[in-house]
Amino acid sequence: MVEKVLNNKLIFILIHIAFGYFGTLPFFPKFYGLACFVIPIVLIIVSSNREEEAFLFASYIAGAEVFLRMSKGFFLYETGKYGVILFLVLGIFLGPFKQKFSVHFIFYILLLLLGIVFTNVPEGESLRKNIVFNLSGPIVLGVSALYFYLRPISKKELMKGLFFMLLPLFSMITYLYFRTPDLEEIIFGGSAIAETSGGFGPNQVATAVGLGMFILAVFLLLKEKLSGFLFLDAFFLIYFTYRGLLTFSRGGIITAAISLALFSFFFVLYKKMSFQILFKYILILGFFIFAIWVYTSNITGGMLDNRYTGKNASGIQKKDITTGRSDLLGYQFTNFLDNPLGIGVGNGKYERMKSNRHITAASHNEVGRLIEEHGLIGFILLLILLIMPLINFFNGNNFQKAFIISFYMIWFLTINHSAMRIALPGFIYGLSLINITNIQKEE
């Protein structure tokens, strides 16, 4: 089945575009969500993960998670995270054992669970939901790290995984098209917009769209076959960028841009491109970015410019362009200083509700959440997470560095604006630990 997908990429892209339309119908999302969970389990068990099926299907469900959430395709809200964890665990125990044992990430998971001891939610709140909401994302990261740590993944296998991750993003983009009302009816302002995000959280949608932009751009840069037509691949990238900008959620789009810039830098070093060729690429890219921006800005009445420059609908500069995230992060560090052993998993929100600062939102910053809720242990966990991919980065060649630093930045920037609401950042973190092999043979 996997080879049929890979040998007919354009057909399966078109099938997933159709899935996006079917997602607007009442019967399809639950069926699709169940299939995304059950079929991979069967195929991973039957194949014994000989061809990295666990990696491919974990990539797929990580890419499908936002689409299935917005279309209500999951029976349980966190099914996407459960799927990633289960597929990778099956891959570890059923397949050829490729793991480099890493005591760091064993300790990471154990120390993470230790924070549950201090959890104390108010009466009427669900302890289970509180723990799952806050720890499911970090556990995805821990399991992904155990699976991918210095795991030999060939360039060909890596591109397969990225393609599998991209497929359901086509469904999500199509779903956004059918769920978005006439743009003339939408009042664009200085904040993220649910109407252009399929009626779902713009932050999560923009994160997923941004990842799609990154993957499409990587395929184009590496001259890897996607649809089989260069102009069609370029069109996909342009449309993804357009839809991402329309969400008015900046985090995912800026993350994609920074990660792609870093990837391009190291890829240029690897290819040893001449300045003349490099300048041509920059000129073409600059033209397309400018054209997309001007077109989208005109559609939104210039509000896109205000959004990305931190202004409100009246064009007045906002005092806080982070929409309250900086205040929240400051309060989390204050809480850490007052409680160096941590306040317990998920307690941050309730502690803020007791305060007089009126900062009651759940954390959007995983760095702040780790330190506030896990205390000094959280600080140690953060150091482990920051250092391990960098060691892998410095040991790689420029081709390996291009991917490693990109995955690393996608993870780090995403958890700083969207925490670990979805499986993607934790899963992508795992990819920053891989050992990319067979680079020359497959070029």
N, C-alpha and C positions, 0 to 999 in steps of 0.2 A: 504493500500500500504506500509506504513512504517513497519508494522509487517512482511509483506512478505519479505522485504529487510533484516530485522534483523534475520529472521528465515532461511534465505538462504544466509548467508554471502559469502561463497566461490563462489556460482553461480554469485552473483553480483560483486564480485571482478573480476571474469573472464569476465563478461560483460563489465566492465570498462577497462579491459586490451584490449578488442576488440575495445572499443571506441577510445583508443589511436591509433590504426591502422587506424580506420575510419577517425580520425582527419587529416590524411595525404591526404585524398581525398577531392576534391573541394566542394562537396555538403553537407557534414556532419556537419562541425563546426557551421555554421549559424543555422542549424536546432537544434543542440544540445544546442547551446547558448540560443535560444528562449525557448526551453523546460525547461532549467534550471531556467528561469525567470517566465514563465507563469504557469507551473504545480504547483510549490510551492504556488503561490498566491491562486490558486483555492483550494488546499488542506488545507491551513491554514484557509481560509474563511469557507469552508465546516465543518472542524473539530472544529472551534472556539478555536483552539490552546489548546485543552484539554490535549493532550499528548506531549506538548512542541514541536509541529511541527515547530513553528517559529524558535526555537533554532536549530533544526535538519537541516532545509533547509538553514538557514543562515550559519551554519557550512559547509554545502555542497557547496554553491556558493563561500564561502570564500576559500575553498580548490580548487575549480575548476577555480578560476579567472586567474591564471597564464597560465594554459593549454589553456583556451579559448582565452586569449590574444595572445599567441604565434601561435595558429592555426587560428586566426582571426575569432573566433566564435561569438564575441560580435559586435552588430551593433554600439554601443557607447563604447569607450575605458574604461570608468569608470563604466560600467554596473554592474560589480561585487560589487562595493561599493554601488551603488544604490539599488541592490538586498538585501544586508545585512540590509541596513537602512529600506527599505520597509517591509521586512519580520518581523523584530523585532518590528516596529511600529504597524503593523497589530496584532502581538502577544500581545502587551500591551493593545490594545483597544478591541480586540475581545475575548480574552481568560479570564479565571478566574484571577482576579486581584491579583498578587502576589508581586507587587512592594513595596519595602520599599522606601518611598519618600526620595530623596537625593537632597537637595538644591544645594549641591556642584556642581553637574554635570549639573543642570539647568544653574547655573552661568557660568560654563565652556563653554557651547555652546553659551550663549549670549555674553560673553566677547570675545570669538573666532570670532564671527561675527562682533564685533566692529572694528577689524583690517581692515575690508573692507573699512572703511571711509578714511583711509590714502593711499589706493591703487591708484597708478598713473602709468600706463604702457605706454611705448613709442608709438608713432604714428605707426599704422600698426599692433600692437600686439592686440590680443583678450583679453579684460578685463574678459569676462566670463570664457574662458579657463584658464586664469591665476588664477582666484579665485578657480575654480573647482579643478585644478591640486593640489593646495596647501591646500585647506580646506576640500576636500571630505574625505580624510583619517582621519583627526581629528574629523570630524562630525560622521564618523562611530564609532570612539571610544566613543564619547559622547552618542550616541544612545545606543550602546552596554552597556555602564556603567549604563544608566537609566534602561535598561531591566534587567540586571543581578545583580544590587546592592542588596546584601544580599538575593537574590532570592533563595528559597529552591529548589535545584536541587539534586535529589538522585544520588547515585553512579551509578546506572543502567542507568539513563538518561544521565549522563555525558559521560559514555562509549559509549552510542548510538551516542551522538553528535560527539565524536572523531572518531567513525567509519564512520559516514557520511562525515566528513571532509577528511578522508583518501581515500575514494573511488575514487574521481576524481584525486587524486595524483597518483594512479595506471595508470590512463589514460595518465597523463603527463609523467610518467617514460617510458611507452611504446612508446609514441610519440617521446621521446628523442632517443630511440633505433633506430627507423626507420628514423629519421632525421639526425642522426650522420653519417658522412662519415666513411670510413675505418680509424681506428685510426692510421694506418701506414702513411696515407696521411696528417695527421695533424701535424703541427709544434708547439710543446709545448714550451712555454717560461715562462716568469716570471709574466704573467698577466692572468686575467680571459679570458676564451675562449668561443666565441659564437658558434663555430662549435659543441662543445659537449653539448651545452645548447639549442639545437633545433633551432639555428639561432636567439635566443631571448636573452634578457639581462641576463647574468649569475648571477647577483646579486639577481634578483627576483626568478630565477629558483632555485638557491641554498637555498634561504630562504624557498621556498615551499618544496624542497626535505628534508631539515633539519627538518621541521615540521613533515614530513612523518616518518623520522627516529625516532623522539621523540615518536610519537604515537605508532608506531610498538613496540618500546622498552617498553613502558608503558603496552601495552597488554601482552607482554611476562612476565614482572615482576609481574603483577597482576594475571597471569595465566588465563586471560580472553580468551574465544574462539574467534578466528578470522577466520582462514581458517578451523579450526578443526584438523589441523595437525601441531604439534610443529615444525617439521623440515622445513615445508613449510613457516611458519611464520618467522622462523630464516633466511631462504633463502631470503625472502622479505626484511628483515632488512639489510642483507649483500648487496643485489643488490642496494637498495636505497643508502646505504653508498658509494658504488662504484661509482654510477652515480653522487652523490653529490661531491665526490672528483674530478671526471673528469671535472667538471665545472671550477675548479681552482678558484672559488669564495669562499673565506674563511669564510665570515661573517655568512652565514646561517649554515654552518657545525659546526663552533666553538660555535655558539649559541645553537645548538642542544646538543652538548657535555656538555656544562656548565649546561644547564637546566636539562639534564638527570642525571648528577652527583648530583645536588641538590635534584631532585626527589628521587633518590636512597637513599641518606643520610637520609632523613626524613621517607622514607618508611621502611628502615632498623630499625630506631628507633621505628616506629609504630609496626612492626612485632616482635621486640625484638629478632632479629636473633643472633645466637651464632657466635663467631668469626670463628669457623671452617666452618660453612655454608657460611658465608660472604666471607671468603678467597677462597672457591671453586668457587663462582660466579665471583669474581674478576679475578681469574686465567683463567677461561673459556673466560670471556669477553676480557681480555688482549690478549689472544692467537688469537681470531678472529680479533681484531683491528689490531694487528701486521701483520697478514696474509693478510688482505685486503689492508693495507698500502703498504706492500712490493710488492704485485701483481700490484697494481695501479702505484706505483712508477716505477716499471720495464717497464710497458707499456709506460709510459711518458718519459722514458729515464732519470729518476732521477729528472726531472723538478718539480715533485710534492714536493720533499724535499726542493728545492729552493724556491718554492712558499710559503710554510708555514714557512720557516725560514727567509723570507724577502730578498731573493737574486734574482738577475736577471738571465737571461738565461746563462750568463757566470760564474755564481756562485759568483759574487761580491755582497757584502752586500749593499742593497739600503739605502740611507740616510733617506728616509721616507717610512716605511712599510705600512703606511695608504693610499698610492696612492693619496696623495694630500688632504685627508680629514682633517688632522690636520691643514694645512694651511688655509683651508676654514673655519674651526671652529674658528680659531684664528681671522680671519677677521670678522666673524660674531659677536664675542664678542667686538671687537673694534668698530664695527658699533653700537652696543648696547650702549656702553659708550658715543659715539658721539650723539646718538639719543635715549635717555632713554624712550621716549614715543613710540618708534617703527617707522619703515619706511613704514609700510603697507604690506598687504598680497601680496606675490609674487614679491615684489620690490627688494628683496635681489640680485637676479640674475642680474637685470638691473643696480643696484648700483655698483656691481662688474665689470660690463662691462665698466662703466665709469672710474673705478680706473686704476692705472698703475701697478696693481699687477698681471694682466692677469689670475685672478681666475674667470672664467665666468660660471662654471658649476652650475646647480641647486643644492640646498642643499641636501646632503645625510644624514644629521643629523637633526632630528626633534627638538632636544633640542636647537641646535644653531638657527634653523629657527624660533622657537617660540620666543626666546629672541630677535633676531635681528628684526624680522618683527612686533612683538607685544609689544616689550619693557617691561616695568614693569608689564603690564598686563600678558604678556607671562610668566614672572617669577612666578607670582602668580598661573597661570594655571599649570605650571610645578610642583610647590609645591603640588597642589591639587592631581595631577596625581601620584606623588611619594608617598604621605602619605596614601591615602585611602586604597590601597591594603595591605599596611603594618599593618594597624589597623586590617583588616580582618585576616591577617596572624597570628598576635599575639593572636587573640581570638580563633584560631582553634586548634584542636588536631593535632598530627603528620601526620595522613593520609590527613587531610585537608591542612595542611601546605605544604605537598609534592606537591600537585597540585597548590596551590596558588602561592608559590614561583617560581615554574616552569613557569607558565603562565606569571607571573610578569617579570621574566628574559627574556623570549622569546620576550615579548613586548619591554622591555627596550633596550636589545642588538640589536634587529632588527631596532628600530628607530634610533639607533646610527650609523648604517652602511648603511641603506637603506631608511631612513626617513619613510614616510607613503605612498610609491608608490602604495602599494596594500592594500586590506582590512584586511589582516590577522593580523597584529600587533594590530590594533584598536579593532578588534573582540576578539582576545586573551586577550587583556587587560580586557575586560568585564568579561571574565571567571575568572580572578583573584579576582573578587568581590563576587563570588557566595558563598552560604552556602550549603556545601555538606552534604546531609542527608542520613539516612538509610544505614550507612556504615556496621554495624555489621550484619544486617538482610540479606544483599545481598552477604555476603562472603561465 
